[in-house]
Amino acid sequence: MTVTEVKGFGRQKGHTEIYRGSEYTVDFLPKVKIEIVVNEEDSQKVAEAIV
């Protein structure tokens, strides 16, 4: 299993923040990418456990 911190956007489309009185658009959001190698017969159980 590999867990990686990544940045990106999907349906969320980022957000706006105010820093020192100025407004900034943050396009990329912090996310986590999980990669797991399992036998095909176990893949559905593993996916359900994660979600």
C-alpha positions, -999 to 999 in steps of 0.1 A, spaced: 0 0 0 12 35 -9 -3 67 5 7 99 -12 -2 135 -5 -12 152 -37 -28 185 -48 -56 188 -74 -92 197 -80 -122 179 -93 -158 189 -87 -147 212 -58 -131 238 -82 -109 253 -54 -118 282 -31 -110 318 -22 -89 328 8 -79 362 22 -43 367 32 -30 400 46 -61 418 32 -58 405 -3 -81 379 -18 -65 348 -35 -80 320 -54 -66 286 -44 -70 263 -74 -55 232 -60 -68 214 -30 -49 190 -8 -59 154 -14 -46 119 -6 -39 92 -32 -41 56 -21 -26 28 -42 -30 -8 -31 -20 -41 -49 -44 -69 -41 -57 -101 -57 -85 -96 -81 -109 -116 -60 -103 -93 -30 -104 -60 -49 -142 -53 -44 -139 -59 -6 -109 -36 -4 -126 -8 -24 -157 -10 -2 -135 -9 30 -118 23 18 -150 41 6 
